[in-house]
Amino acid sequence: MRSAQAAIGIDLGGTNCRAALVTSAGRTGDVLKVATRMADGYSGFLATLAELCGRLLDDSRARGMRVSAVGMGAPGIISREGRVRVSPNLPELNGQDLAADLADRLDLPTVVINDANAICWGEALFGAGRSFSSFLTVTLGTGVGGGLVLDRRIWAGADGAAGEIGHLTVVPEGRPCGCGNRGCLEQYASARGIVLAVLERLAAGQKSSLAELAAADLTSLEVAAAARSGDALALAVFAEAGRALGQALAGVANLLNLDGAVVTGGASESFDLMLPLVSEEIRQRAFEVSGRRLQIVRGELGDDAGILGAAGMVLN
Ligand SMILES: [Zn+2]
């Protein structure tokens, strides 16, 4: 009997590295997790990754499966060959041939793509993007990430830097952004942007139940809870975030006439608070045909999306 074919999918984050076996039917078995440690340098990091993959390879053999390749999503700008051009959160990886080095260690074909693109491809193959030919993922977390699928292929751009919807300008002279620009969408629609907006309004003397919280305890979840109980300041902040996201999506709809936008990420739990303003901005700003076409849906895969998409890059 031919053994079932699987791939290892890895989601490399700044804090944790998570990995699992994936078949064409989806994830099989548990997600294994190790801390992303750079204390022992790049070679120590590679050894940790190889050990993590070794555990999954043992598991695959015990279950009569054959692992044919490894796919990894990593933060930063990744070349077509899987070299890390620049990774702001993991600078130890800058310039490293991550795909080739891991392939050498494991003796398996290895592909490395940008982590947001991995999430996008996961939703394309297994989640909310299955029925879309062309769509965008918007990942609302600490920042705002993005990935783009055009005609059922990831569009990574000439340098692997495409899809960064979080860094479209929505306020020309707005808050400074880590990317060097001002007024990026990320500064308004991310969890951090929402907290910043609350702090600015409180500092300006606006009243809110959130004023009772210490600034350090203020999270976007607290702001969402306040909004749900009718707090006017919290509602205004989510409306502002929704308007910013809707303006960006209206421009994307006009440029690309996509089938859909898939909203994912930890902070997307509060997306319902933004959606009315997102829809309103798209209705007002996008061409009618493009705005009507753009279906806005929530992601379906949660934390599994990156693992599934990375593995999906190497599964036939
Ligand atoms: Zn930016």
py3Dmol code that shows the C-alpha trace and the ligand (Angstrom):
import py3Dmol

protein = """\
ATOM      1  CA  MET A   1       0.000   0.000   0.000  1.00  0.00           C
ATOM      2  CA  ARG A   2       1.223   3.462  -0.861  1.00  0.00           C
ATOM      3  CA  SER A   3       1.663   5.532   2.289  1.00  0.00           C
ATOM      4  CA  ALA A   4      -0.362   8.743   2.611  1.00  0.00           C
ATOM      5  CA  GLN A   5       1.450  11.876   1.527  1.00  0.00           C
ATOM      6  CA  ALA A   6       1.872  14.727   3.969  1.00  0.00           C
ATOM      7  CA  ALA A   7       3.854  17.923   4.391  1.00  0.00           C
ATOM      8  CA  ILE A   8       5.118  19.701   7.458  1.00  0.00           C
ATOM      9  CA  GLY A   9       3.633  23.190   7.865  1.00  0.00           C
ATOM     10  CA  ILE A  10       5.472  25.655  10.095  1.00  0.00           C
ATOM     11  CA  ASP A  11       4.253  29.027  11.342  1.00  0.00           C
ATOM     12  CA  LEU A  12       7.257  30.969  12.586  1.00  0.00           C
ATOM     13  CA  GLY A  13       6.307  33.823  14.892  1.00  0.00           C
ATOM     14  CA  GLY A  14       8.326  36.253  16.941  1.00  0.00           C
ATOM     15  CA  THR A  15       7.415  34.426  20.169  1.00  0.00           C
ATOM     16  CA  ASN A  16       6.536  30.862  19.173  1.00  0.00           C
ATOM     17  CA  CYS A  17       7.154  28.475  16.354  1.00  0.00           C
ATOM     18  CA  ARG A  18       4.200  26.153  15.682  1.00  0.00           C
ATOM     19  CA  ALA A  19       4.166  23.185  13.334  1.00  0.00           C
ATOM     20  CA  ALA A  20       1.959  20.269  12.294  1.00  0.00           C
ATOM     21  CA  LEU A  21       1.518  17.548   9.695  1.00  0.00           C
ATOM     22  CA  VAL A  22      -0.827  18.505   6.877  1.00  0.00           C
ATOM     23  CA  THR A  23      -2.391  16.417   4.108  1.00  0.00           C
ATOM     24  CA  SER A  24      -4.564  17.519   1.203  1.00  0.00           C
ATOM     25  CA  ALA A  25      -7.510  17.068   3.606  1.00  0.00           C
ATOM     26  CA  GLY A  26      -6.098  19.540   6.144  1.00  0.00           C
ATOM     27  CA  ARG A  27      -4.197  19.316   9.417  1.00  0.00           C
ATOM     28  CA  THR A  28      -3.684  15.861  10.890  1.00  0.00           C
ATOM     29  CA  GLY A  29      -2.473  15.445  14.472  1.00  0.00           C
ATOM     30  CA  ASP A  30      -1.565  18.047  17.044  1.00  0.00           C
ATOM     31  CA  VAL A  31       0.153  21.389  16.589  1.00  0.00           C
ATOM     32  CA  LEU A  32       3.605  21.251  18.211  1.00  0.00           C
ATOM     33  CA  LYS A  33       4.958  24.469  19.666  1.00  0.00           C
ATOM     34  CA  VAL A  34       8.414  25.655  20.731  1.00  0.00           C
ATOM     35  CA  ALA A  35       9.655  29.075  21.781  1.00  0.00           C
ATOM     36  CA  THR A  36      11.376  31.042  19.007  1.00  0.00           C
ATOM     37  CA  ARG A  37      14.848  31.332  20.564  1.00  0.00           C
ATOM     38  CA  MET A  38      17.688  33.245  18.967  1.00  0.00           C
ATOM     39  CA  ALA A  39      19.941  33.164  22.062  1.00  0.00           C
ATOM     40  CA  ASP A  40      22.162  30.513  20.418  1.00  0.00           C
ATOM     41  CA  GLY A  41      22.293  32.351  17.122  1.00  0.00           C
ATOM     42  CA  TYR A  42      21.021  31.307  13.723  1.00  0.00           C
ATOM     43  CA  SER A  43      22.513  27.790  13.850  1.00  0.00           C
ATOM     44  CA  GLY A  44      20.933  27.164  17.261  1.00  0.00           C
ATOM     45  CA  PHE A  45      17.620  28.352  15.870  1.00  0.00           C
ATOM     46  CA  LEU A  46      17.961  25.985  12.885  1.00  0.00           C
ATOM     47  CA  ALA A  47      18.721  23.103  15.270  1.00  0.00           C
ATOM     48  CA  THR A  48      15.526  23.861  17.232  1.00  0.00           C
ATOM     49  CA  LEU A  49      13.504  23.924  14.004  1.00  0.00           C
ATOM     50  CA  ALA A  50      15.061  20.650  12.838  1.00  0.00           C
ATOM     51  CA  GLU A  51      14.279  19.025  16.184  1.00  0.00           C
ATOM     52  CA  LEU A  52      10.658  20.193  15.950  1.00  0.00           C
ATOM     53  CA  CYS A  53      10.395  18.747  12.418  1.00  0.00           C
ATOM     54  CA  GLY A  54      12.074  15.535  13.623  1.00  0.00           C
ATOM     55  CA  ARG A  55       9.282  14.986  16.129  1.00  0.00           C
ATOM     56  CA  LEU A  56       6.700  15.383  13.351  1.00  0.00           C
ATOM     57  CA  LEU A  57       8.658  13.040  11.065  1.00  0.00           C
ATOM     58  CA  ASP A  58       8.657  10.389  13.841  1.00  0.00           C
ATOM     59  CA  ASP A  59       4.919  10.878  14.231  1.00  0.00           C
ATOM     60  CA  SER A  60       4.351  10.557  10.461  1.00  0.00           C
ATOM     61  CA  ARG A  61       6.291   7.258  10.307  1.00  0.00           C
ATOM     62  CA  ALA A  62       4.375   5.869  13.293  1.00  0.00           C
ATOM     63  CA  ARG A  63       1.152   6.654  11.426  1.00  0.00           C
ATOM     64  CA  GLY A  64       2.272   5.251   8.072  1.00  0.00           C
ATOM     65  CA  MET A  65       2.543   8.629   6.367  1.00  0.00           C
ATOM     66  CA  ARG A  66       5.267   9.918   4.086  1.00  0.00           C
ATOM     67  CA  VAL A  67       6.413  13.540   4.450  1.00  0.00           C
ATOM     68  CA  SER A  68       7.444  14.894   1.050  1.00  0.00           C
ATOM     69  CA  ALA A  69       8.333  18.502   1.861  1.00  0.00           C
ATOM     70  CA  VAL A  70       8.337  21.329   4.384  1.00  0.00           C
ATOM     71  CA  GLY A  71       6.588  24.694   4.054  1.00  0.00           C
ATOM     72  CA  MET A  72       7.172  27.596   6.422  1.00  0.00           C
ATOM     73  CA  GLY A  73       5.622  31.005   6.877  1.00  0.00           C
ATOM     74  CA  ALA A  74       8.092  33.498   8.345  1.00  0.00           C
ATOM     75  CA  PRO A  75       7.740  37.158   9.277  1.00  0.00           C
ATOM     76  CA  GLY A  76       9.400  39.657   6.955  1.00  0.00           C
ATOM     77  CA  ILE A  77      10.154  40.055   3.273  1.00  0.00           C
ATOM     78  CA  ILE A  78      11.064  36.678   1.787  1.00  0.00           C
ATOM     79  CA  SER A  79      12.572  36.201  -1.683  1.00  0.00           C
ATOM     80  CA  ARG A  80      11.182  33.668  -4.157  1.00  0.00           C
ATOM     81  CA  GLU A  81      14.055  31.363  -3.206  1.00  0.00           C
ATOM     82  CA  GLY A  82      13.134  31.483   0.489  1.00  0.00           C
ATOM     83  CA  ARG A  83      15.873  33.860   1.560  1.00  0.00           C
ATOM     84  CA  VAL A  84      14.939  36.330   4.310  1.00  0.00           C
ATOM     85  CA  ARG A  85      15.575  39.809   2.875  1.00  0.00           C
ATOM     86  CA  VAL A  86      14.575  41.566   6.087  1.00  0.00           C
ATOM     87  CA  SER A  87      12.621  40.493   9.168  1.00  0.00           C
ATOM     88  CA  PRO A  88      12.028  43.433  11.542  1.00  0.00           C
ATOM     89  CA  ASN A  89      10.898  41.169  14.410  1.00  0.00           C
ATOM     90  CA  LEU A  90      13.599  38.489  13.942  1.00  0.00           C
ATOM     91  CA  PRO A  91      16.650  40.434  12.709  1.00  0.00           C
ATOM     92  CA  GLU A  92      18.879  37.364  13.294  1.00  0.00           C
ATOM     93  CA  LEU A  93      17.297  35.954  10.116  1.00  0.00           C
ATOM     94  CA  ASN A  94      18.156  38.947   7.899  1.00  0.00           C
ATOM     95  CA  GLY A  95      19.980  37.786   4.775  1.00  0.00           C
ATOM     96  CA  GLN A  96      19.796  34.092   5.724  1.00  0.00           C
ATOM     97  CA  ASP A  97      18.956  31.409   3.156  1.00  0.00           C
ATOM     98  CA  LEU A  98      16.341  29.972   5.487  1.00  0.00           C
ATOM     99  CA  ALA A  99      14.725  27.577   2.987  1.00  0.00           C
ATOM    100  CA  ALA A 100      18.027  26.179   1.712  1.00  0.00           C
ATOM    101  CA  ASP A 101      19.506  25.836   5.212  1.00  0.00           C
ATOM    102  CA  LEU A 102      16.486  24.002   6.609  1.00  0.00           C
ATOM    103  CA  ALA A 103      16.330  21.787   3.500  1.00  0.00           C
ATOM    104  CA  ASP A 104      19.987  20.813   4.133  1.00  0.00           C
ATOM    105  CA  ARG A 105      19.283  19.940   7.760  1.00  0.00           C
ATOM    106  CA  LEU A 106      16.166  17.874   7.019  1.00  0.00           C
ATOM    107  CA  ASP A 107      17.091  16.505   3.606  1.00  0.00           C
ATOM    108  CA  LEU A 108      13.626  17.528   2.421  1.00  0.00           C
ATOM    109  CA  PRO A 109      12.513  20.132  -0.149  1.00  0.00           C
ATOM    110  CA  THR A 110      11.671  23.279   1.821  1.00  0.00           C
ATOM    111  CA  VAL A 111       9.782  26.416   0.858  1.00  0.00           C
ATOM    112  CA  VAL A 112       9.652  29.602   2.958  1.00  0.00           C
ATOM    113  CA  ILE A 113       7.084  32.337   2.297  1.00  0.00           C
ATOM    114  CA  ASN A 114       5.937  35.437   4.151  1.00  0.00           C
ATOM    115  CA  ASP A 115       3.734  34.569   7.151  1.00  0.00           C
ATOM    116  CA  ALA A 116       0.796  36.738   6.036  1.00  0.00           C
ATOM    117  CA  ASN A 117       0.932  35.109   2.609  1.00  0.00           C
ATOM    118  CA  ALA A 118       0.871  31.710   4.326  1.00  0.00           C
ATOM    119  CA  ILE A 119      -2.296  32.711   6.204  1.00  0.00           C
ATOM    120  CA  CYS A 120      -3.818  33.899   2.915  1.00  0.00           C
ATOM    121  CA  TRP A 121      -2.949  30.668   1.097  1.00  0.00           C
ATOM    122  CA  GLY A 122      -4.325  28.616   4.006  1.00  0.00           C
ATOM    123  CA  GLU A 123      -7.680  30.387   3.741  1.00  0.00           C
ATOM    124  CA  ALA A 124      -7.514  29.970  -0.064  1.00  0.00           C
ATOM    125  CA  LEU A 125      -7.061  26.193   0.126  1.00  0.00           C
ATOM    126  CA  PHE A 126      -8.925  25.210   3.285  1.00  0.00           C
ATOM    127  CA  GLY A 127     -10.910  28.180   4.600  1.00  0.00           C
ATOM    128  CA  ALA A 128     -13.009  31.221   3.763  1.00  0.00           C
ATOM    129  CA  GLY A 129     -11.198  31.865   0.458  1.00  0.00           C
ATOM    130  CA  ARG A 130     -12.012  28.479  -1.114  1.00  0.00           C
ATOM    131  CA  SER A 131     -14.750  29.876  -3.344  1.00  0.00           C
ATOM    132  CA  PHE A 132     -12.879  33.070  -4.310  1.00  0.00           C
ATOM    133  CA  SER A 133     -10.763  33.270  -7.433  1.00  0.00           C
ATOM    134  CA  SER A 134      -9.064  36.489  -6.285  1.00  0.00           C
ATOM    135  CA  PHE A 135      -9.109  37.867  -2.758  1.00  0.00           C
ATOM    136  CA  LEU A 136      -7.238  39.664  -0.027  1.00  0.00           C
ATOM    137  CA  THR A 137      -6.715  38.627   3.576  1.00  0.00           C
ATOM    138  CA  VAL A 138      -6.606  41.338   6.208  1.00  0.00           C
ATOM    139  CA  THR A 139      -5.054  40.110   9.459  1.00  0.00           C
ATOM    140  CA  LEU A 140      -6.064  42.302  12.388  1.00  0.00           C
ATOM    141  CA  GLY A 141      -3.643  41.723  15.254  1.00  0.00           C
ATOM    142  CA  THR A 142      -1.051  43.842  17.019  1.00  0.00           C
ATOM    143  CA  GLY A 143      -0.485  45.188  13.499  1.00  0.00           C
ATOM    144  CA  VAL A 144      -2.436  44.793  10.254  1.00  0.00           C
ATOM    145  CA  GLY A 145      -1.108  42.173   7.844  1.00  0.00           C
ATOM    146  CA  GLY A 146      -2.238  41.314   4.367  1.00  0.00           C
ATOM    147  CA  GLY A 147      -1.961  38.695   1.676  1.00  0.00           C
ATOM    148  CA  LEU A 148      -3.195  38.659  -1.885  1.00  0.00           C
ATOM    149  CA  VAL A 149      -4.379  35.784  -4.065  1.00  0.00           C
ATOM    150  CA  LEU A 150      -4.938  36.614  -7.749  1.00  0.00           C
ATOM    151  CA  ASP A 151      -6.425  33.927 -10.001  1.00  0.00           C
ATOM    152  CA  ARG A 152      -5.701  31.282  -7.332  1.00  0.00           C
ATOM    153  CA  ARG A 153      -2.025  32.185  -6.970  1.00  0.00           C
ATOM    154  CA  ILE A 154      -0.295  34.118  -4.211  1.00  0.00           C
ATOM    155  CA  TRP A 155       0.810  37.511  -5.546  1.00  0.00           C
ATOM    156  CA  ALA A 156       4.034  38.138  -3.596  1.00  0.00           C
ATOM    157  CA  GLY A 157       5.232  40.984  -5.826  1.00  0.00           C
ATOM    158  CA  ALA A 158       8.569  41.626  -7.526  1.00  0.00           C
ATOM    159  CA  ASP A 159      10.463  41.498  -4.219  1.00  0.00           C
ATOM    160  CA  GLY A 160       8.128  39.440  -2.038  1.00  0.00           C
ATOM    161  CA  ALA A 161       6.819  42.649  -0.448  1.00  0.00           C
ATOM    162  CA  ALA A 162       3.262  42.769  -1.865  1.00  0.00           C
ATOM    163  CA  GLY A 163      -0.038  42.626  -0.013  1.00  0.00           C
ATOM    164  CA  GLU A 164       0.804  45.103   2.741  1.00  0.00           C
ATOM    165  CA  ILE A 165      -2.640  46.631   3.092  1.00  0.00           C
ATOM    166  CA  GLY A 166      -1.755  47.644   6.664  1.00  0.00           C
ATOM    167  CA  HIS A 167       0.624  50.237   5.268  1.00  0.00           C
ATOM    168  CA  LEU A 168      -1.746  52.000   2.890  1.00  0.00           C
ATOM    169  CA  THR A 169      -2.041  55.654   3.936  1.00  0.00           C
ATOM    170  CA  VAL A 170      -5.485  56.479   5.327  1.00  0.00           C
ATOM    171  CA  VAL A 171      -4.605  59.718   7.190  1.00  0.00           C
ATOM    172  CA  PRO A 172      -2.009  61.762   5.254  1.00  0.00           C
ATOM    173  CA  GLU A 173      -0.538  63.499   8.319  1.00  0.00           C
ATOM    174  CA  GLY A 174      -1.596  60.814  10.803  1.00  0.00           C
ATOM    175  CA  ARG A 175       0.185  58.822  13.479  1.00  0.00           C
ATOM    176  CA  PRO A 176       3.776  57.811  12.714  1.00  0.00           C
ATOM    177  CA  CYS A 177       4.155  54.153  11.712  1.00  0.00           C
ATOM    178  CA  GLY A 178       7.002  51.727  12.316  1.00  0.00           C
ATOM    179  CA  CYS A 179       7.457  51.448   8.539  1.00  0.00           C
ATOM    180  CA  GLY A 180       8.551  55.106   8.307  1.00  0.00           C
ATOM    181  CA  ASN A 181       5.291  56.415   6.844  1.00  0.00           C
ATOM    182  CA  ARG A 182       2.551  58.367   8.630  1.00  0.00           C
ATOM    183  CA  GLY A 183      -1.127  57.534   8.916  1.00  0.00           C
ATOM    184  CA  CYS A 184      -0.924  53.891   7.820  1.00  0.00           C
ATOM    185  CA  LEU A 185      -4.092  51.790   8.183  1.00  0.00           C
ATOM    186  CA  GLU A 186      -2.229  49.723  10.810  1.00  0.00           C
ATOM    187  CA  GLN A 187      -2.146  52.773  13.087  1.00  0.00           C
ATOM    188  CA  TYR A 188      -5.974  52.886  13.139  1.00  0.00           C
ATOM    189  CA  ALA A 189      -7.379  49.377  12.640  1.00  0.00           C
ATOM    190  CA  SER A 190      -4.913  47.219  14.608  1.00  0.00           C
ATOM    191  CA  ALA A 191      -5.338  46.285  18.277  1.00  0.00           C
ATOM    192  CA  ARG A 192      -2.554  48.726  19.091  1.00  0.00           C
ATOM    193  CA  GLY A 193      -4.114  51.475  16.984  1.00  0.00           C
ATOM    194  CA  ILE A 194      -7.432  51.077  18.784  1.00  0.00           C
ATOM    195  CA  VAL A 195      -5.759  51.420  22.173  1.00  0.00           C
ATOM    196  CA  LEU A 196      -3.807  54.471  20.962  1.00  0.00           C
ATOM    197  CA  ALA A 197      -7.022  56.100  19.738  1.00  0.00           C
ATOM    198  CA  VAL A 198      -8.682  55.587  23.140  1.00  0.00           C
ATOM    199  CA  LEU A 199      -5.686  57.069  24.967  1.00  0.00           C
ATOM    200  CA  GLU A 200      -5.669  60.111  22.650  1.00  0.00           C
ATOM    201  CA  ARG A 201      -9.367  60.748  23.219  1.00  0.00           C
ATOM    202  CA  LEU A 202      -9.058  60.318  27.005  1.00  0.00           C
ATOM    203  CA  ALA A 203      -6.076  62.696  27.046  1.00  0.00           C
ATOM    204  CA  ALA A 204      -8.247  65.222  25.171  1.00  0.00           C
ATOM    205  CA  GLY A 205     -10.761  65.053  28.026  1.00  0.00           C
ATOM    206  CA  GLN A 206     -13.447  62.839  26.476  1.00  0.00           C
ATOM    207  CA  LYS A 207     -15.466  60.813  28.965  1.00  0.00           C
ATOM    208  CA  SER A 208     -15.509  57.007  28.970  1.00  0.00           C
ATOM    209  CA  SER A 209     -15.854  54.028  31.297  1.00  0.00           C
ATOM    210  CA  LEU A 210     -12.358  53.117  30.030  1.00  0.00           C
ATOM    211  CA  ALA A 211     -10.898  56.068  31.974  1.00  0.00           C
ATOM    212  CA  GLU A 212     -11.122  53.885  35.121  1.00  0.00           C
ATOM    213  CA  LEU A 213      -8.539  51.469  33.683  1.00  0.00           C
ATOM    214  CA  ALA A 214      -4.803  52.087  34.046  1.00  0.00           C
ATOM    215  CA  ALA A 215      -3.296  52.818  30.624  1.00  0.00           C
ATOM    216  CA  ALA A 216      -1.151  49.665  30.900  1.00  0.00           C
ATOM    217  CA  ASP A 217      -4.273  47.493  31.401  1.00  0.00           C
ATOM    218  CA  LEU A 218      -6.067  48.907  28.371  1.00  0.00           C
ATOM    219  CA  THR A 219      -6.390  46.348  25.561  1.00  0.00           C
ATOM    220  CA  SER A 220      -8.487  46.299  22.394  1.00  0.00           C
ATOM    221  CA  LEU A 221     -10.602  43.582  24.074  1.00  0.00           C
ATOM    222  CA  GLU A 222     -11.458  45.999  26.899  1.00  0.00           C
ATOM    223  CA  VAL A 223     -12.338  48.649  24.323  1.00  0.00           C
ATOM    224  CA  ALA A 224     -14.565  46.151  22.482  1.00  0.00           C
ATOM    225  CA  ALA A 225     -16.320  45.182  25.726  1.00  0.00           C
ATOM    226  CA  ALA A 226     -16.940  48.877  26.484  1.00  0.00           C
ATOM    227  CA  ALA A 227     -18.293  49.415  22.966  1.00  0.00           C
ATOM    228  CA  ARG A 228     -20.671  46.484  23.363  1.00  0.00           C
ATOM    229  CA  SER A 229     -22.027  47.986  26.572  1.00  0.00           C
ATOM    230  CA  GLY A 230     -22.675  51.268  24.763  1.00  0.00           C
ATOM    231  CA  ASP A 231     -19.636  53.375  25.684  1.00  0.00           C
ATOM    232  CA  ALA A 232     -19.696  56.271  23.202  1.00  0.00           C
ATOM    233  CA  LEU A 233     -15.934  56.778  23.086  1.00  0.00           C
ATOM    234  CA  ALA A 234     -15.267  53.092  22.448  1.00  0.00           C
ATOM    235  CA  LEU A 235     -17.937  52.991  19.735  1.00  0.00           C
ATOM    236  CA  ALA A 236     -16.414  56.062  18.069  1.00  0.00           C
ATOM    237  CA  VAL A 237     -12.957  54.460  18.065  1.00  0.00           C
ATOM    238  CA  PHE A 238     -14.255  51.297  16.355  1.00  0.00           C
ATOM    239  CA  ALA A 239     -16.178  53.450  13.883  1.00  0.00           C
ATOM    240  CA  GLU A 240     -12.969  55.328  13.086  1.00  0.00           C
ATOM    241  CA  ALA A 241     -11.130  52.017  12.616  1.00  0.00           C
ATOM    242  CA  GLY A 242     -13.931  50.745  10.366  1.00  0.00           C
ATOM    243  CA  ARG A 243     -13.853  53.901   8.254  1.00  0.00           C
ATOM    244  CA  ALA A 244     -10.085  53.603   7.822  1.00  0.00           C
ATOM    245  CA  LEU A 245     -10.359  49.946   6.800  1.00  0.00           C
ATOM    246  CA  GLY A 246     -13.285  50.686   4.479  1.00  0.00           C
ATOM    247  CA  GLN A 247     -11.341  53.482   2.750  1.00  0.00           C
ATOM    248  CA  ALA A 248      -8.403  51.134   2.165  1.00  0.00           C
ATOM    249  CA  LEU A 249     -10.650  48.325   0.910  1.00  0.00           C
ATOM    250  CA  ALA A 250     -12.527  50.684  -1.425  1.00  0.00           C
ATOM    251  CA  GLY A 251      -9.218  51.564  -3.073  1.00  0.00           C
ATOM    252  CA  VAL A 252      -8.244  47.898  -3.300  1.00  0.00           C
ATOM    253  CA  ALA A 253     -11.643  47.050  -4.807  1.00  0.00           C
ATOM    254  CA  ASN A 254     -11.207  49.750  -7.474  1.00  0.00           C
ATOM    255  CA  LEU A 255      -7.658  48.637  -8.272  1.00  0.00           C
ATOM    256  CA  LEU A 256      -8.196  44.871  -8.366  1.00  0.00           C
ATOM    257  CA  ASN A 257     -11.965  44.148  -8.516  1.00  0.00           C
ATOM    258  CA  LEU A 258     -11.509  41.236  -6.095  1.00  0.00           C
ATOM    259  CA  ASP A 259     -14.124  38.616  -5.233  1.00  0.00           C
ATOM    260  CA  GLY A 260     -13.618  39.044  -1.523  1.00  0.00           C
ATOM    261  CA  ALA A 261     -11.742  40.177   1.548  1.00  0.00           C
ATOM    262  CA  VAL A 262     -11.161  37.651   4.354  1.00  0.00           C
ATOM    263  CA  VAL A 263     -10.688  39.256   7.773  1.00  0.00           C
ATOM    264  CA  THR A 264      -8.605  37.182  10.207  1.00  0.00           C
ATOM    265  CA  GLY A 265      -6.369  37.582  13.244  1.00  0.00           C
ATOM    266  CA  GLY A 266      -6.771  37.889  17.014  1.00  0.00           C
ATOM    267  CA  ALA A 267      -8.359  41.353  16.873  1.00  0.00           C
ATOM    268  CA  SER A 268     -10.888  40.258  14.217  1.00  0.00           C
ATOM    269  CA  GLU A 269     -13.160  39.114  17.095  1.00  0.00           C
ATOM    270  CA  SER A 270     -14.197  42.783  17.253  1.00  0.00           C
ATOM    271  CA  PHE A 271     -14.615  43.143  13.494  1.00  0.00           C
ATOM    272  CA  ASP A 272     -18.416  43.222  13.776  1.00  0.00           C
ATOM    273  CA  LEU A 273     -18.001  46.600  15.541  1.00  0.00           C
ATOM    274  CA  MET A 274     -16.199  47.965  12.463  1.00  0.00           C
ATOM    275  CA  LEU A 275     -18.208  46.271   9.705  1.00  0.00           C
ATOM    276  CA  PRO A 276     -21.066  48.803   9.317  1.00  0.00           C
ATOM    277  CA  LEU A 277     -18.549  51.614   8.676  1.00  0.00           C
ATOM    278  CA  VAL A 278     -16.412  49.393   6.437  1.00  0.00           C
ATOM    279  CA  SER A 279     -19.449  48.661   4.270  1.00  0.00           C
ATOM    280  CA  GLU A 280     -20.550  52.300   4.255  1.00  0.00           C
ATOM    281  CA  GLU A 281     -17.135  53.556   3.092  1.00  0.00           C
ATOM    282  CA  ILE A 282     -16.949  50.944   0.343  1.00  0.00           C
ATOM    283  CA  ARG A 283     -20.459  51.857  -0.794  1.00  0.00           C
ATOM    284  CA  GLN A 284     -19.541  55.542  -0.938  1.00  0.00           C
ATOM    285  CA  ARG A 285     -16.058  55.282  -2.424  1.00  0.00           C
ATOM    286  CA  ALA A 286     -15.723  52.206  -4.641  1.00  0.00           C
ATOM    287  CA  PHE A 287     -17.130  51.741  -8.133  1.00  0.00           C
ATOM    288  CA  GLU A 288     -20.544  50.213  -7.666  1.00  0.00           C
ATOM    289  CA  VAL A 289     -19.711  47.023  -9.535  1.00  0.00           C
ATOM    290  CA  SER A 290     -16.416  46.475  -7.661  1.00  0.00           C
ATOM    291  CA  GLY A 291     -17.839  47.397  -4.264  1.00  0.00           C
ATOM    292  CA  ARG A 292     -20.808  45.083  -4.699  1.00  0.00           C
ATOM    293  CA  ARG A 293     -18.576  42.228  -5.838  1.00  0.00           C
ATOM    294  CA  LEU A 294     -16.274  42.460  -2.801  1.00  0.00           C
ATOM    295  CA  GLN A 295     -17.633  39.992  -0.245  1.00  0.00           C
ATOM    296  CA  ILE A 296     -16.292  40.681   3.229  1.00  0.00           C
ATOM    297  CA  VAL A 297     -16.126  37.519   5.337  1.00  0.00           C
ATOM    298  CA  ARG A 298     -14.372  36.320   8.487  1.00  0.00           C
ATOM    299  CA  GLY A 299     -11.515  33.808   8.249  1.00  0.00           C
ATOM    300  CA  GLU A 300     -12.371  30.221   9.127  1.00  0.00           C
ATOM    301  CA  LEU A 301      -9.048  28.733  10.219  1.00  0.00           C
ATOM    302  CA  GLY A 302      -7.888  30.840  13.141  1.00  0.00           C
ATOM    303  CA  ASP A 303      -4.370  29.949  14.280  1.00  0.00           C
ATOM    304  CA  ASP A 304      -4.192  27.026  11.848  1.00  0.00           C
ATOM    305  CA  ALA A 305      -4.247  29.230   8.734  1.00  0.00           C
ATOM    306  CA  GLY A 306      -0.497  29.875   8.558  1.00  0.00           C
ATOM    307  CA  ILE A 307       0.445  26.237   9.128  1.00  0.00           C
ATOM    308  CA  LEU A 308      -2.059  25.016   6.526  1.00  0.00           C
ATOM    309  CA  GLY A 309      -1.049  27.612   3.957  1.00  0.00           C
ATOM    310  CA  ALA A 310       2.684  27.012   4.383  1.00  0.00           C
ATOM    311  CA  ALA A 311       2.181  23.265   3.967  1.00  0.00           C
ATOM    312  CA  GLY A 312      -0.221  23.924   1.106  1.00  0.00           C
ATOM    313  CA  MET A 313       2.605  25.613  -0.829  1.00  0.00           C
ATOM    314  CA  VAL A 314       4.387  22.256  -1.059  1.00  0.00           C
ATOM    315  CA  LEU A 315       1.469  19.793  -1.195  1.00  0.00           C
ATOM    316  CA  ASN A 316       0.360  18.963  -4.727  1.00  0.00           C
TER     317      ASN A 316
END
"""
ligand_1 = """\
1
ZN
Zn 3.208 51.746 7.981
"""
view = py3Dmol.view(width=600, height=400)
view.addModel(protein, "pdb")
view.setStyle({"model": 0}, {"cartoon": {"style": "trace"}})
view.addModel(ligand_1, "xyz")
view.setStyle({"model": 1}, {"stick": {}})
view.zoomTo()
view.show()
